[in-house]
Amino acid sequence: MFSKRKSIRFNPEGEFLELPRGGYVVPSKIGGIQFGVPPETIKDSMAMKIDVPTIYVFPEELWDRKTGINAAEAEFPAYFNYFILKRKVSFVCTKEQEHRIRVVFQETLLGPPEFNTGLVVEKDEIECENSPSNGTTNGTTTASTSTSATTSSTTTTTATTTPSGIIDQSTIDLSSIDTCHYHHHHHQITPQNSLTNLEKLLNNHKASETNENGQEGEQVNEFSDEEKINNQNIDQEFKKEFSSSFPESEIPNLEKEYMINSISTINNEVFDPPTFGITIIGSSHGFDPKKSTTGFVLWINKRGIMVDPPLNSSSFLQNQGVPTRAIDHIILTHCHADHDSGTFQKLLEEYQITVVTTPTILGSFLRKYGALSNLSTDLLRRLFVFRPVMMGEPMIISNAEFRFFYTIHTIPTISFEVFYGGKSIFYSGDTCYDPSRIIDMNQRGIMTKSRMNFFLRPWNHTVVLHEAGVPPIHTPVSVLRALPEEVKNRLYLVHISEHTLPQGSGLKIAKEGVQHTLSLDVIRSSHSEAVDILKLIESVDIFRSIPLTQACEILQTATKRKYSQGSLIIARDTEPDAFYIIASGVVCVTIGDLKKNLIVGDYFGEMSLVMGTLRSANVQAVTDVEVLSFNKEDFLSITRNNRESIDFITKLFEMRNEKSWETMSLNSVLNRCTNSQRTALQSIFTRVPVKKNEYLWIKGEVASFGCLVAEGSFVFEEDDALEPFSKGSFLGDINAMSINPPSIHKTTVVSKEESVIYKVFSKDLVKFFSNNPGIQLAFLDTIFVDALRDQLPQHVNSKLTY
């Protein structure tokens, strides 16, 4: 129960290479052995110009709940080794992990079971390698492994991917290998006719046939056995795209900070989103060590829809002045790692985001990440809002009209077109746009005429965002190069590395970053401003319980005000006259030597209005700022008849005179909370003094509350050998508290000295979790969330009563 308090880290000795994204490569007689498999790890090997390992040792946990990041990204090491280097790759893992990785490959290599010809990653289909070192017995193998990376012998399996999607099981007894001192030598198995097998894999996949409206129909095979691809030409495409001789460049620094309440500014300005446009986050693919995988923000009415979020997308945007709250939808096109690796990371932010995709793709995504996280798909599904795509039919999202379609790819994948204000944008998704191939498939009865006509229709959109890559699963650059100049002027390429773009082709790669945002000149709809106001109000806790009947009053009384950089918005010790919500920009709240930045969606000025006190802080514009303000009379009129709003503000007043903000900064999970999340927690905390040797709860009692330790220390009687839990630690059986009604405590907790706790009732914590899925997942299955250790307390403002 208590064994996970002390983390076990791999501290190698001898010869090893540390990778920028995480993990280590240890040389051995059978080649490099990599410990740890973080996302995009293949790019480290390519950028550092070392041989890509063929053996990967998985960590104990395959998924990091706190960040939503996959810690066992097996897909691209397997693809690169097999399809590019023509050799198998082995994964060293436990039996239980093996099963979970099989599920991942079922979804990503073969696609959902209902969309392939029955190829399933099953043990019954495994062909074992028979060699003296494998220890093969009756077609199955096991190995007991003990290395410097583990604290005890562990039963492990090495799973080897093959082009047909079957995972061959073999073993390597690492206990007999000196991982630090052996000469570099590859344990390489070269499969025969690998490119034919790739084509065979495509042939075995049954793409979803659609009618002219894009709806799913009969399953057909769009790549037949008769369609033979010249292996030599494909080899040349692969070598060109994935050559190891990349131009010399610095290895990117990929140790991204998890940014909280931090907005960077460009020339002291915060990014102003366009009414309709695109900001590219990444424009390349999973094998390009210099650039991020393809993903972008589609802006509609200045609100963002993130398409296939790359890893650390929010940090990338915050570094360029875009607050995370500006994004409220995700479009997931398909479940390959270079398109979904950052999705869960985005889902675990401070509010429930809406996911837009097909039920088929969502099901695949949930099964994949359910396997990686070892959590139920039902639990993962509750972390976000799902809006199912209606294929080929118009959908209104953020007041724009969308139409979605299936593409030509190895697993179910969608493209879309979006119309707003008389302009339109088309995104191809991963597909193989090759007119000659498409016509040929129609002539041979593989593709219907309506589907062929859809793929061959003219590109009449204002902007076309199209992928390019290696056929037959991506669009050949040669096809795009042959397009009319008028089309190429509107065409922006993604999913392509810079060194493969032919010079003089007239083609261009979409540029990354907010400074290169594509903004289309459109006229906003007549009610766009009202939508902006209500969206902003929606993010404010104080107004969250205000009934819809008061929406008119809010719209009538809200006033937009602008302040230039350096302007003083509120002066300390003055009479309060208004309440403010930040619509754009950054402000700094100062009380004495303590300072705190507030960003979009944060608010200030409510406390002194309700409590009748003078302003306690100076509030100054760090950048040019726009706020939504309510004068004193209007604010009190809106809130006075809402008991929940008044109670919320009163509780905040009490807790801001405590050191609850500082205490949360000392917790290993809560220290990552945004201003809004900390404010929400303050509103449900209650200060409670605890005497020495007093029991917080006894084993068997109903788990009606938990607590954040504010002063003093506590111990679990079941394991008094643990260090006492002191300031910043959260105590409480989360699983028991989350049941309605709460279950019973499995532990007994007692104070070691005079102490103070911030008590939170189970029902309030469950409500908080429902709005903050990332915190919920980090707390799941815990009876404590420890305080940060061996770190100095952060300097934070604990008495903001402005």
N, C-alpha and C positions, 0 to 999 in steps of 0.2 A: 504493500500500500504506500510505503514511504520511500521506496527505492529510487525514485526519479529525482530526488531533490538535488543530488550531486551528479552533474552531467559527466559523462565519460568522453574524453576527447582523444583523438589519435595524435600522438606525439612521436613521430618517426625518428629513428636514429640512423646514422649512416648516410648512404647516398640516396637522395630523393629530390624531386622537383615539385615545388609548390605552384599551383595553378592560380591565375588571377581571379577566376570566378569561384574558386574553392576546390578543395581536393588536392591529392598528391599523386604523382606518378613515381613508382618505385621500379627501377630496372631489375631484370631477372634473366635467367637463361631462356625463358620462353617469351621474352619481350616485356614491354612496359606493363605494369599492373597498376591500374588507377584505383585509388581509394576515394570514394565519394563521386557522385555523378550529378552535379547541379545542372540547371538548364543552360543550354548553349555551351556546354563544356567542350564540345567538339571544336568550337572556334578558338579555344585556348591553344590546343595542339597545333592547329593550322597557323595561328598568328605567331606562335613561338617556333614554328618550323621544326617541330619534333614529330617523330613517327606517331601516328594515332594509335593509342593502345588497343589491344584486342581483348583484354581482360579487365572487367570492371567489378569492384567490390562494393556492394550496396551498403549504405549506413543502416543502423538499427531502425531508424524512422525514415520511411520513404517520402514523407511529406511534412513540411513545417507548418503547423497549425497557426502559429502566430503571424506568419507572413503570407500564407497561402501559396507557397512556392514548392514545386515538385523537387524533391531531393534525389530522385532516381530517374533522371531523364534518359531513358534507355533508347528512345526512338532513333535519334540522329547518329549516335555512335554505331548503332546496328546498320542503319541505312548506308552511312558513309563507308564502313568497312566492307559491306557486302557489294553494294552497287558500284562503288568507285574503286575500291582496292581489291575487290574480288576475293574476299576472305570472310570467314565467319568471326563472330564476336561472342565472347563468353561473359556471363554475368554470375558472379559469386554471391549467393544469397541463401537465405533459409528456405525450407520447403514452403512455409507460409507465404514468404515474399514471392517465390516462384509462381505460385498460383495467381497472385495479384498482378505480376508483370504479364502473365499470359492474357489476363483480361485486357490489359492496356493494348497489347499487340492485336488482340482480336478486334478491338475497336479502331485502331489507327492504321493497321496494315491491311486488314481484310474488310473493315467496315462492320456496321451492325449485322448480326447474324441473319436478319431478314432481308439484307441487301446483298448477300453473296451466295455463291453456289453451294454452300454447306461446308466451306473450309473453316474448321474450328480448331483452335489451338488446344488440342487434347493430348493427354499423356499416351492414350492408346495408339496414337499415330506417330509416336516418337521413334526415331531410328538412332540407336545409341552407337557412339564410336567405340569400336573394340580395339583397345590398345592396352598393353601391360599396365600402364599407369592409371587407367580409367577405373579399374575395379568393377567391370561390368558383370552384373549377375542377373540372368534371366530377363534381359532387356531393360532393367532399371538400375540406377546407380545412386549411390550416396557417398559422401565424403565427410570425414570429421576434420575440421580445419581449425588450426590455432596459429595465429600470427600476432605480430606486435600491435596490430590494430584492434585486437580484442582482448578482453580480460579473462576469457575462459574458452574452452573448446566449444565450437558451435557446429551443429550439423548444417552443411551448406550444399547448394546445388549450383552448377554452372549451366545456365540456359543459353543455347546457341541458336540464333535466329537463322532461318533459311528463307529463300525467296518465295516459297509457296506459303509462307506464313506459319509453317510448322516450326516449333521450337525444339530442336534436338537437344537431348539432355546428356551431358557428359560431366566428368568431374576432373578436377585437378587437386591433388593433395598438397595444398600450400604449406602444410606443416613440415614437409620435407624439403622446402625450398628456402634458401637464404635470400630473402627479398632485397637485401641491401648490397650484396657483394658479387652477385653473379654477372657474367658478361651479357651484353644485350644480344638477344636471339629471339626470333619470332616463332611462335607456335602457330603456323599458318596453314589453313586448309583452303585450297582453291576450288570452289565449286565449278562444275562444268557448265558451259553455255549459259552464263548468268544472265545475259541480256535477253536471251530467248525466254528464260524463266521469268524475267520482269514482264515481258509481253504476255506470257502465260498467266501471270498474276492478274494483269489487266483483263485478259480474256475471261478469267474465272469470276471477276467482279461483275455483278449485274447492276448496272446503273439504273436509276429510277427514270423510267420513261414518263414524259409529260405530254399532255395534249397542248393545243395552241394557247390555252389559258394557263399553262404551267402547272397544272394539277397532276398528281401522281397517277400513273396508269400502269400498264403491263410492264413487268421487268424485262429488259432486253439487254443483250450483251453488245455494247457499242464498239468493242474491239474483238473481231472474230479471229478464229484460228487461221483463216485464209489470209489475214492481213499481216504479212511478214515485213518486219522492219529491218533494214540493213544494219547489222551489228556494228560494222565498221563506222558508219556514219554516226550512230548513237554514241559509240565510244568517243569519237571526236567531239561530240557535243558535251559529253561528260567531262572530258579532259579540259576543254576550253572553259567550262563553267566552274569546275572545281579543281583547277590546277593548283598545286601546292606552291608554285613559284609566284606568289603574290608580290606586288610592288612593296618595297620596304616601307614600313610604317611603324609607329609606336604601338605597342600593345595597349588597347584601350583600358582605362581604369574603370573597372566594372563593379567596384565595391560601393554600390549606391547606398546612401543613407536613407533610412526610412523617414521621410520628412514629415514633420507634424507642425501645423500652424506656421509653416515657413514658405513665404512667397518671395522669390527673387524678382528683381525688377530690371528692366532693360532701359537704360537712360532715364532712370527714376520714373518710369511709366509701367503700369500694369497692363497686360495684354487685354485689348478690347475685342472680344470675339465678333466675327462678322455676322450679319443677318443670315447669310447663306454662303457656305464655303467649306474649305478643307484645310486642316493642319496635319501634315504628315509627321508621324512619330518615328516610323521606320520604313525604309523603302527597299530592303533587300530580303535575303532568304536565310535559311538555317545553316548554310555552309559558308557564309561570308563573314570572315573574322573582323572586318573593318566597319560593318554597319549593322544596325538592328534589323530584326525581322519586320516584315510588312505589317503595319497597323496605322490607323489614322483617326482623327476626330472629324466627324461631320457636324458642322455648325448649322443649326436651324433656329432662327429667332434668338440667336446669341446663347443657346443652350447646346451642350455637346452630346453627341452620340458616338461612343468609341467603338470602332470596328476592329475586331481581332486584336485586343490590347497586347502589345509586346511586354516583356518583362520590365518592371519598374517604370511603367508608363506614367503613373501619377508623379513620381519623382522627377521624371523628364519634364513634364508639363509645369510642375511647381517651380522648378529651376528657371523656367521661362515666363513666370508670372501668371500661370493659369491655375486657379484654385480647383481642388478636386470636386468641390460642390457644383462646379459648372457642368459636370458630366453626370447625366442621370439615366442614360441608356447604354447598353452594350449590344452590338450585333455580332453574333458568333457565326462565322461562315462555315467552319468545319473543325474537326478535332485532331488535326496534325499538330505536333508540338510547336511548330513555328507560327501557329496561329492561335493557340489557346493557352500558351504558357503563362501569360500575364492576366488571364481572365479571372481566375479565382483570387488573385492578389487584388484586383480591382473590386471584386465582389465583397471583400472583407473590410471595406472602408466604413465610414461612420454612418451609413444609412443603407437601407435596402435599395439596390439598384434594379432596374428592369432589364431583363435579358430577352432579346428578340432573336428568334431562330425557329427552325421547324421542330416539331415534337421528336422526329427521328434523330436529328443532330443533338438535341438536348438530352435525349435518352443515352446516346453514345457518350456524351460529355459527362453525364452523371455516373455512368458505369465506370468510365475511365478514372475519374477522380475519386469515386467511391472506393475503387480498388487501391489507388495510390495512398489515400488518406486512411483507409481501413474504417471509414465511417459509412453509415447507411445512406443510400441514395435519397431516402425520405428526409433525413436530417439535412443533407446538402441542399435538397430542393427548397427547404423552408428558409434558406438564407437569402433568397432573392425573389423578385416578382417575375413571373414568366408570361410573356406575351407571344403566343404562337403565331407564326407566319402563315398567311393565307396565300399559297403559291399562285402567282399570276394574277391575283385579285388586288385591287387598290386597298392600301392600308393607310390610315392617317396616324402619323407619329409626329408629335411636336408641331402640329398644324401643317405638315408637309405630306404629300402623297407619295407613298412607296409602292413599288411592285417588285416581288421577289421571284427568282427563277432558279432551277437546278442547273448546274454546269456539267461539263465533261471532266470528271476527275476520278481518282481511285476510290474515294469514299464519298458519301453524300455531302455536297458542297453547294452553297448558294451564292448567287450574284444579286444585284439589285439596281434599280433606277429610282431616282427621287426627283420630284418636281416641286418647285416653290417659287412664287413670285414671277412666273413666266420664264424661269430658267430651269435647267435640269442637269443632273450628274448621273453618270453610269459607272458602276464598279463591277468589273468582270468576275471577281473572286478567282480562285485557282481554277484554271480551265485550259483546254487545248483548243484554241481558235486556229484552225487550219482548214480553210475552205475546201481544198482538194480532198482532204481526208473526210470531212463532213459530207460532201457530195457523194463520195464513194460509199460511205456507210449507208446513205439513203438508197443509192442504186442497188446495193446488195441486200436491201430489206432489213438492215440492222437499225436504222433510225427512220422515224416517220417523217413525212414531208413537212408537217407543221413544225416539228422540232427543228428540222433542218432550216426551214425558213426563219425561225426565231434566231438561230445562231448566225445566219447570213444576212440578217436585216441591216440596213444602213445605220451607222452611228451618227445620229442627228442631235446628240445631246450637246449642251454647252461645254461640258468638261467630261472627258472619258478617262477614267483611271483604270489602266489595264495591266495585268501581270504579264511577265515574259520569263521563259526558262527553257528547260530541256524537254523536248517532246518525247513520248506521246502524252505525258501528263501535264505539260505546260505548253504555253504558246511559243512557237519558234520566233526568234527575233527577225528572221528573214521574212516572215509573213507580215509582220508589222512594218518592216522597212519598205515593203512594196505598197503600202497604203497611199492614197492620194495626199498631197501636201496639205490640202485643206483639213483633212482629218488629223494628220500628224500635228498640226498647229494646236488642236484641241486635246491631243493625247498626251498623257503623263504616265510613264512606266513605273511599275513597282515590282517587287519580287525578283529583282535583277541586280547583279553587282556591277559596279562602274566599269571594271576592266573588261567586261564582256559586251559593252555597248559599242557597236561599230562606229568608227569615225565617219562623218559625212553622211550618216544615215537619215538625218533629219529627225531623229528620235531624241527624246529627253527623259531623264529620270526625275521623278517628283522629288523636290528638295525638302529636307527635313527641317523642322523647327518652326516656331510661331512667326519668325521674321519672314518666312517664305509662305505664309498662309495664302491659299487661293481664295480670294473674296469675290463673289459675284454680286453685281449691282442689281439689287431687287428692291421692290417697294414692300415694306412691312404691312401686314394685314391691319385692319382698323382696330382690332382688339388686342394687338400684340403687347401694348404697354400694360393693359390690365392683367394679361397673363404673366408678364414679368413681375409685377407687384405681388400677385398671389403666389407665384413660385417662391419669391423671396420670403414672404410671410410664412409659407409652409415650413421653412427651415428654422423658424424661431420657436423655441419651446414655450414661451409665454403665450403665444397665440395658437398653439397646437390644439387646444381644447375649445377654441372659439367656434361656435356653430356657423354653418354656411349662411344662415340668415343674416349674419353680421358682415358678410363679404362686401355688401354695398357700402356700409359705413366705413369699412377699411379703405375701400377704393376712393371714397369721397374725401376722406380726411388725410390720406397719405400725400406727402409732398416730397418731390425730389429736389435735393440740394447738392451743389457742387462746391468743393473746397480745393484750392490749389495746394501744391506741395508746400509744407511748412506752416500752413494755416492752423491756428488754434481753434479747435471746434468747441471744446469745453474748457473752462478755466476753473481751477480749484477754488473752493470757498465762495462760489457764486450761487445765486438762486437757480434751481433747476427749472427749465422751461420746455424741454422736449426730450423725446425718446428717439434713438437712432438705430437704424439697421444698415450695415455696409453693403452697398450694391456693387461697388467696384473699388479697387485700391486697397491700401493698407494704412491703418492708423496705429499710433503708439499711445498706450495708456501709462501714465507715470504717476507714482505716489512716492515721493521722496527719491531714494536711489533705486527703487524697484520699477522695472519697465516690462510691458508685455505688448506684443503686436497682435492686433485683431485683423481678420481678413473677411472676405466676402461671406455673408451669412451670419457673421458675429454681430452682436448688438451691444449697446452701452447707453447709460443714462436712466435706466428703469428704477434703480434702487432708491435714489434720492427723491424721485417723483412720488413713489408709494410711501416711503418712510418719512417724508417731509423734512429731510435734512439738506444741508448745503452740499454742493459737489465736493467729493473727496479726492478727485484726481484731475490732472490735466490730460486732455486728449488732443493729439496733434496729428495732422495728415503727414504720413511718411512719403506718400506719393500723391498725385492728383487723385481725389476721392469723390465718389458720388454716394450719397446716403439717401435712404428713405426715412423721412422724419415724421413724427406725430407730435403736435404740441401737447402741452401738459393736460389741458382739458379734454382733448380728444382721446389721448392715451388712457386716462383714468375712466373716461366714459366707456371705452371698449372693454376694459378689464374689470371694472368695479362690480359688474353683475355676474362675473364668472369666478366662482369660489376657487376653482382649481388654479386659475391664473394667479390669484392673490396668494393662495397657499404656496405656490411655486416661488413667488418673489420673496415671501416672508422667510421660507426655508433657506433660500439663497442668502438672504441678509444674515441669518444666524450662522450659516456655515462659512461665509466669507470672513466672518470675524474669528473663525477658527483657522487652523492651518491645514485644512483639508486639501487645498490645491497643492501645497508643498508635499503633503503626505502621499498623494496620488503619484507625484513625480518620483517617489522612491520605490514604487511597485514595478516589478519586472514586466508587467503587461500594461497597467494603467498609465505608465509614464509615456506611452505612445498615443494616448488619447488626444483628440483635438480639443480646442476650447469648448466647442459645443458639447462634446461627450463629457468633459469634466464638469461642465455646468449642470448637465442632466444628472450626473451622479451626486453632485452637491445637493440637488433638490430632493434626493431620496435618502440622504444620510441623516442620522440623528446622533448627536454626541451623547455618550453614556459612560460615566466613570465606573471603574471596576476595582474592587478591593483585592488585596493580596490574598492568594489561595482561593479566590472565588471562581466557581465554575461558570464558564460561558454556556456550556450545554453538556449533557451527560449522554453517553451512548444509549440509544433506544428512544430518546426524546424526539419529538417532531422537529424537523429541520425548518423552522419557521423564519429563521434569519441567518445572516452571515455578518461579517464585519471587517472593516479595515482598521488595523492597529494604528492608533495615533500616538500613544505614549505607552511605555512599559513593555512587557513581554509575556508570551504565553507558550505553553507546551502541550503536546498531545500525551496523555497518560499512557497510551498504548506503545509509545516509543520515546521515552524520556532521554534517550541517547542523542536525539537530534538537538542541534542548537536551538535555543528559544527563538520564537518568531517575534520579531520586534517591529518597530515603526515602519510602515509601508507594506507589511505583509497582509494579504487578504486570507481570512479563514472562513471556511464554510463548505459543506458537502454540496457541490453544485448540482450533481445529478439528483440528489434527494430534494433540493430546493426547487428544482425545475418542474417537478411533477405537481399536478393539480388534483387533489390537495397534496402538499409536501409529504415526502416519505420521512423516515427516521434517520437520525445521525448514526453513523457507524463508528464514531470516535467520541472521546471525552476530552474537552479542552479546559485548562485551568490557568489562571494568571500566576505568574511568578513574583509579581510585585504590584504596587499600586499602579493602575493603568487607566488608559482612556481608549475607547473604541468609537468608530463611526459605524453605527448599526444600520443595516439595510434589510428590510423585510423581503421575504422570498417573492411575493407577488410583485413588488416594485422592481426587483432585480430582473425577474422574468420579462417584465414590460420593457425595461431598458435593453435587454438582450434582443428583443424582437426588432428593435430599431437599429441595433448595432451588431450585425452578424459576426464581424471580425472578433470583437471582444468575447462574444458568446463562444465561438469556436476555440479561442485561446483558453477560456475557463473550463471548457467541457471536460468531464471526467476527473476533475481535481477536487481535493479537499483543502488545498491551500494554493495560493499563488504567491510565491516568495518575494520578499523585498530585494532590491538590487543590493549586491554585496560588494564590498571593497571599492565603492565609488563615493565621491563627495556629493553631498546634497546639492541639487540644482538651486540656483537663485531664482525663485519665482515669487510672484506677488500673492500673498495670502490674505490680503484685506482690501480687495477691490469692492468698494461700496458706492462706486460712482453711479 
